[in-house]
Amino acid sequence: MRWQMGRRSDNVEDRRGQEADLGGGPGLRIPLGKGLGGGIGTIVIVLFLLYMGVDPSVLFQDGSAPAPTTQHSTAVSGNGDSRGDTAKDFASVVLADTEDTWGQIFKERGERYQPPTLVIYDNSVNSGCGAASSGAGPFYCPTDQKLYLDLSFFDELSQRFGASGDFADAYVIAHEVGHHVQNLLGISDKVQAYREEHSTSEANHASVMLELQADCLAGVWAAHADRSRHILESGDLQEALSAASAVGDDRLQRRSGGGIHPDSFTHGTSEQRTRWFQTGFQKGTLESCNTFSASNL
């Protein structure tokens, strides 16, 4: 991916060196509530707990208010870590590119795009949706309209899930920005209202449609960014597809050693996730990402 000469975003908040107070309650709060801004990595934890026979509800508390933040003077902020600074620089460029892309798309629709803030952190973080450990993976919180990313997730994506490359990492950010776009368009609220009024299996299916749409929106960004700024290099598209495939529900359940349980899917299969990213990339329009009316997810 040609990113080094790209514009850097001003909407990056560096909280490395800070720790969230996860409290002593029944469990840490993973932001999966209002707006369904769940992260790519969260499903890994939930599936593992299901396989181990643990009720995943122990992970969740009311995320209506963030827990207080505590400073740790001995923590390393990453300012002297060249690898960490490179990853931050990369994330800033990708975020800026999504700002330019979605800003233009919204302008063509006669609307104004309000960019999200990217919060980078290590270990744990407080958000408008509650406090979370980095084990929850990257996530978007609709309450404060911020993306949360522990940069070490890029290493995990490569080493644990076998999806390496800078465009695989860019896909992760673009997917979470896709959730922000859904939030701005009012889609997230509608899906959340639907989920609250239907059965667990129906609610999970709605979540799958929302997540697949975010994958498609990531593809839309990639298409527009490459068309306008020629950011893609040989192999980049395959890197993104590998990342999308790596976090498919069926693949994650298979990795856990348990059976495949489609009713428990919340993000979609590997095939679905790669196909919807490709749909967004090939067609490049918001309309092409209407997973809610698709005859075949």
C-alpha positions in Angstrom: 0.0 0.0 0.0 1.4 3.4 -1.0 0.7 5.3 2.2 3.9 7.1 3.3 3.2 10.2 1.3 -0.4 10.4 2.4 -2.0 13.1 4.5 -2.1 12.6 8.3 -5.3 12.9 10.1 -5.7 15.4 12.9 -8.4 13.2 14.5 -6.0 10.8 16.3 -6.0 10.6 20.1 -3.0 8.9 21.6 -3.8 7.3 25.0 -0.9 4.9 25.1 0.5 4.8 28.6 -2.9 5.2 30.2 -4.9 2.4 31.8 -8.6 2.1 32.1 -10.1 1.2 35.5 -11.9 -2.0 34.7 -13.2 -2.2 38.3 -13.9 -5.2 40.4 -17.3 -6.1 39.1 -18.4 -9.3 37.3 -16.3 -8.5 34.3 -14.8 -5.9 32.0 -17.2 -4.0 29.8 -16.9 -4.8 26.1 -18.7 -2.2 24.0 -21.3 -4.2 22.1 -24.4 -2.3 23.2 -25.9 0.8 21.7 -25.4 1.1 18.0 -23.8 -2.3 17.7 -20.3 -0.9 17.1 -18.8 -4.2 18.0 -15.1 -4.7 17.0 -13.6 -7.4 14.8 -11.8 -9.0 17.7 -14.7 -9.2 20.2 -16.2 -12.3 18.5 -13.0 -14.2 19.3 -13.6 -13.9 23.0 -17.3 -14.7 22.9 -16.8 -17.8 20.8 -14.0 -19.0 23.1 -16.2 -18.6 26.2 -19.0 -20.5 24.5 -16.7 -23.3 23.7 -15.4 -23.5 27.3 -19.0 -23.6 28.6 -18.9 -20.1 30.1 -21.8 -17.7 29.8 -20.5 -14.7 27.7 -22.8 -12.4 29.6 -20.2 -12.3 32.5 -18.2 -10.0 30.2 -20.8 -7.3 30.0 -21.9 -4.5 32.3 -23.8 -1.4 31.7 -21.7 0.7 29.4 -23.6 3.9 29.9 -20.7 5.8 31.5 -16.9 5.2 31.2 -15.0 4.2 34.2 -12.4 6.7 35.5 -9.0 6.8 33.9 -5.9 6.3 36.0 -2.4 7.4 34.9 0.6 5.0 35.3 3.8 7.0 35.4 5.9 3.9 34.6 4.0 3.0 31.5 5.7 3.6 28.1 3.6 5.8 25.9 5.1 4.6 22.7 6.6 8.0 21.8 10.1 6.5 21.9 9.0 3.3 20.2 9.8 3.6 16.5 7.7 0.6 15.6 4.8 2.0 17.6 5.2 5.4 16.0 5.3 3.9 12.5 2.0 2.0 13.2 0.5 5.2 14.6 1.6 7.1 11.5 0.2 4.4 9.3 -3.2 4.4 11.1 -3.3 8.2 10.9 -2.8 8.1 7.1 -5.5 5.4 6.6 -7.9 7.4 8.8 -7.2 10.6 6.8 -7.8 8.7 3.6 -11.2 7.5 4.9 -12.0 11.1 5.8 -11.3 12.3 2.2 -13.2 9.4 0.7 -16.3 9.5 2.8 -16.2 13.3 2.8 -16.5 13.3 -1.0 -19.2 10.6 -1.0 -21.3 12.4 1.5 -20.9 15.7 -0.4 -22.2 14.1 -3.5 -25.2 13.0 -1.5 -25.7 16.6 -0.4 -24.7 15.7 3.2 -21.7 16.6 5.4 -19.4 13.9 6.7 -18.5 14.2 10.3 -15.2 12.2 10.7 -14.7 10.0 13.8 -11.7 10.2 16.2 -9.3 7.3 16.3 -8.1 6.5 19.8 -5.0 4.4 20.0 -4.2 2.8 23.3 -2.5 -0.2 25.0 -3.9 -2.8 27.3 -7.2 -1.2 28.2 -9.2 1.9 27.5 -12.3 3.9 28.6 -14.8 4.8 26.0 -18.3 6.3 25.8 -19.5 2.7 25.6 -17.6 1.6 28.8 -14.2 0.3 29.6 -12.6 -2.5 27.6 -9.5 -4.6 27.4 -7.4 -4.8 24.3 -8.5 -8.4 24.1 -11.8 -7.1 22.8 -10.1 -6.1 19.6 -10.7 -2.9 17.6 -14.1 -1.4 18.0 -16.3 1.6 17.3 -18.3 3.4 19.9 -21.3 5.3 18.5 -21.9 7.2 21.7 -18.7 9.2 21.4 -18.2 8.5 17.7 -14.6 7.2 18.2 -12.7 4.2 16.9 -10.6 2.3 19.5 -7.5 0.4 18.5 -4.6 -1.2 20.3 -1.9 -1.1 17.7 -0.7 -4.6 18.8 -3.8 -6.0 17.2 -1.9 -5.7 13.8 0.7 -8.2 15.1 -2.1 -10.5 16.4 -3.8 -10.3 13.0 -0.6 -11.4 11.3 0.8 -13.9 13.8 -2.4 -15.5 15.2 -4.8 -15.2 12.2 -2.2 -15.4 9.3 -3.4 -12.1 7.7 -0.4 -10.0 7.2 0.4 -6.9 5.2 -0.4 -3.2 5.5 -3.6 -3.4 3.6 -4.9 -6.1 5.9 -4.3 -3.6 8.7 -6.0 -0.8 6.6 -9.0 -3.1 6.2 -9.4 -3.3 10.0 -9.6 0.5 10.3 -11.8 0.9 7.2 -14.2 -1.7 8.7 -14.6 0.3 11.9 -15.0 3.5 10.0 -17.8 1.6 8.1 -19.6 1.3 11.5 -19.2 5.1 11.9 -20.8 5.6 8.4 -23.7 3.4 9.5 -24.1 5.4 12.7 -24.2 8.7 10.7 -26.8 7.3 8.3 -29.0 6.1 11.2 -28.6 2.4 10.2 -27.1 1.3 13.5 -29.9 2.7 15.6 -32.5 0.9 13.5 -30.7 -2.4 13.8 -30.3 -2.0 17.5 -34.1 -1.3 17.9 -34.8 -4.4 15.8 -32.5 -6.6 17.9 -34.2 -5.5 21.1 -37.6 -6.6 19.9 -36.6 -10.0 18.4 -35.2 -13.4 19.4 -31.5 -14.0 19.9 -31.2 -15.8 16.6 -33.0 -13.0 14.8 -30.9 -10.4 16.6 -27.7 -12.2 15.6 -28.8 -12.3 12.0 -29.3 -8.6 12.1 -25.8 -8.2 13.5 -24.4 -10.2 10.7 -26.1 -8.0 8.1 -24.7 -4.9 9.9 -21.2 -6.4 10.0 -21.2 -7.5 6.4 -22.3 -4.0 5.4 -19.3 -2.6 7.2 -17.1 -4.9 5.2 -18.8 -3.7 2.0 -18.3 -0.1 3.1 -14.6 -0.9 3.7 -14.5 -2.1 0.1 -16.2 1.1 -1.1 -13.5 3.1 0.6 -10.7 1.0 -1.0 -12.2 1.5 -4.5 -12.5 5.3 -4.2 -9.1 5.7 -2.5 -7.4 3.7 -5.2 -9.2 5.5 -8.0 -8.4 8.9 -6.6 -5.0 8.4 -5.1 -3.7 5.1 -6.5 -2.8 3.6 -3.1 -3.0 -0.1 -4.0 0.0 -2.1 -4.9 0.3 -5.7 -6.1 -1.1 -8.1 -3.5 -2.9 -5.5 -1.5 -6.4 -6.6 -2.3 -5.6 -10.2 -1.4 -4.3 -8.9 2.0 -7.6 -7.3 2.7 -9.5 -10.4 1.6 -7.3 -12.6 3.8 -8.0 -10.4 6.8 -11.8 -10.5 6.2 -11.6 -14.3 5.8 -9.6 -14.7 8.9 -12.3 -13.2 11.1 -15.2 -15.1 9.7 -17.5 -16.7 12.3 -17.2 -20.1 10.9 -13.4 -20.0 10.8 -13.2 -18.7 14.3 -15.5 -21.4 15.6 -13.5 -24.0 13.8 -10.3 -22.7 15.3 -11.8 -22.9 18.8 -12.2 -26.7 18.3 -16.0 -26.7 18.6 -18.7 -27.2 16.1 -20.1 -24.7 13.6 -23.2 -23.0 15.0 -24.7 -20.6 12.4 -27.4 -19.3 14.7 -24.7 -17.9 16.9 -23.0 -16.0 14.1 -22.8 -12.3 14.6 -20.3 -11.2 11.9 -20.8 -13.6 9.0 -18.8 -16.4 7.5 -15.4 -16.0 5.9 -16.9 -16.4 2.4 -19.6 -13.8 3.2 -17.1 -11.3 4.6 -14.7 -11.5 1.6 -17.6 -11.4 -0.9 -19.1 -8.3 0.6 -15.8 -6.5 0.7 -15.3 -7.4 -3.0 -18.8 -6.2 -3.7 -18.0 -2.8 -2.2 -14.7 -2.7 -4.0 -16.1 -3.7 -7.4 -19.2 -1.5 -7.4 -18.0 1.4 -5.2 -21.4 2.6 -4.1 -23.4 2.9 -0.9 -26.3 1.3 -2.7 -24.4 -1.8 -3.5 -23.9 -2.4 0.3 -27.5 -2.9 1.2 -27.1 -6.2 2.9 -30.5 -5.8 4.5 -32.4 -6.4 1.3 -30.0 -8.9 -0.2 -31.5 -12.2 -1.3 -28.3 -13.9 -0.6 -26.0 -12.8 2.3 
